[in-house]
């Protein structure tokens, strides 16, 4: 597994409207939990969705994987952890949903987003300079200098 460049976590209680008739969280809701954590992570970077739009890029999800390890249930307290693990050619964020009391992993997954130039709709195969600037202070010195040299 790749080393995280930045990690954030949020806590929540599984609400009634997210569970099925058996009191188990409906599987599709985990994607919403991932999205909330992803927005928090991008805000920490200073490159939330409004910033992306203002910079001339959209970042659609091009790949998604999710594994349901153990169900969560109504009123269960969980934490959702999001970690940026790749950024050079795409943005890969990994996720974990864990029970707060036991720290047992309930769900894990990842999303991959690719930059798309809003002016022409073309996918970028290298991360745009604006995103490189936003995360440069998060990178180890050797990574930042290596990547800066490869941009030239």
C-alpha positions in Angstrom: 0.0 0.0 0.0 1.2 3.5 -0.8 2.2 5.8 2.0 -0.4 8.5 2.7 0.6 12.1 1.9 -2.3 13.5 4.0 -5.0 11.8 6.1 -8.1 13.1 7.7 -10.9 11.5 9.6 -14.5 12.4 10.6 -16.8 10.8 13.1 -20.5 10.2 12.5 -23.4 8.2 13.9 -25.2 6.0 11.3 -28.7 7.7 10.9 -32.0 5.9 10.6 -32.5 7.0 7.0 -29.3 5.2 6.0 -30.3 1.7 7.1 -32.6 -0.9 5.6 -35.5 -2.7 7.4 -32.9 -4.9 9.2 -31.1 -1.9 10.7 -28.0 -2.5 8.5 -26.5 0.4 6.5 -27.5 0.3 2.9 -24.3 -0.4 0.8 -24.7 2.7 -1.4 -24.5 5.1 1.5 -20.8 4.3 2.1 -20.0 6.2 -1.1 -21.6 9.2 0.4 -19.5 8.8 3.5 -16.4 8.5 1.3 -17.5 11.7 -0.5 -17.9 13.7 2.8 -14.4 12.6 4.0 -12.9 13.3 0.5 -14.3 16.9 0.6 -12.8 17.4 4.0 -9.4 16.1 2.7 -9.5 18.3 -0.4 -10.4 21.3 1.8 -7.4 20.6 4.0 -5.3 20.7 0.8 -6.9 24.0 -0.2 -8.3 22.5 -3.4 -11.9 21.7 -2.8 -14.4 21.3 -5.7 -15.0 25.1 -6.1 -11.2 25.6 -6.2 -10.9 22.9 -8.8 -13.6 24.6 -10.9 -12.0 28.0 -10.5 -8.6 26.6 -11.6 -10.1 25.3 -14.9 -10.2 21.6 -14.1 -12.8 19.0 -13.1 -11.7 15.8 -11.4 -14.3 13.1 -12.1 -14.0 9.7 -10.4 -12.7 7.3 -13.1 -12.4 4.2 -10.8 -13.9 3.1 -7.5 -13.4 0.0 -5.4 -15.2 -0.8 -2.2 -15.1 -3.8 0.1 -17.7 -4.4 2.8 -15.9 -6.2 5.6 -18.6 -6.0 8.3 -21.9 -4.2 8.4 -22.6 -1.0 10.2 -25.9 -0.5 11.9 -28.4 2.2 13.0 -26.9 4.5 15.7 -23.4 2.9 15.4 -20.6 5.5 16.0 -18.1 5.2 13.2 -15.1 7.2 11.9 -14.4 7.6 8.2 -10.7 8.0 7.3 -9.6 9.4 4.0 -5.9 9.4 2.8 -4.4 10.9 -0.3 -1.9 8.2 -1.5 -1.2 9.1 -5.2 -1.1 12.4 -7.0 1.4 12.5 -9.9 -0.8 11.3 -12.7 -4.1 10.9 -10.9 -5.5 11.4 -7.5 -6.0 8.2 -5.5 -7.7 8.4 -2.1 -8.1 5.4 0.1 -10.9 5.1 2.7 -11.7 3.1 5.8 -14.9 3.1 7.9 -14.1 1.9 11.4 -16.2 1.4 14.5 -15.2 4.1 17.1 -15.5 1.8 20.1 -13.6 -1.2 18.8 -11.6 0.3 15.9 -12.7 -2.7 13.8 -12.6 -2.0 10.1 -16.1 -2.2 8.6 -15.5 -1.0 5.1 -12.5 -0.1 2.9 -12.1 1.2 -0.5 -10.5 3.8 -2.8 -11.4 6.3 -5.5 -9.3 7.4 -8.4 -9.9 10.8 -10.0 -8.3 12.2 -13.1 -8.0 15.9 -14.0 -10.0 17.0 -17.0 -9.3 20.4 -18.7 -12.6 22.2 -18.5 -11.8 24.3 -21.6 -11.7 21.3 -24.0 -12.9 18.3 -22.0 -9.7 16.4 -22.4 -8.3 14.2 -19.7 -4.9 15.3 -18.4 -2.4 12.5 -18.1 -0.2 14.5 -15.7 -1.5 16.3 -12.7 -2.0 20.0 -13.4 0.6 22.4 -11.9 -2.1 24.0 -9.7 -2.6 20.8 -7.8 1.2 20.2 -7.6 1.5 23.7 -6.0 -1.3 22.9 -3.5 0.4 19.8 -2.2 4.1 20.7 -2.5 4.3 21.6 1.2 3.0 18.1 2.1 5.7 16.3 0.2 9.1 15.2 1.6 11.9 17.5 0.4 13.4 14.9 -2.0 9.9 14.2 -3.6 9.2 17.9 -4.0 12.5 18.6 -5.7 12.4 15.5 -7.9 8.9 16.3 -9.1 9.8 20.0 -9.6 12.7 18.9 -11.8 10.5 16.6 -13.8 8.1 19.4 -14.6 10.7 21.6 -16.2 
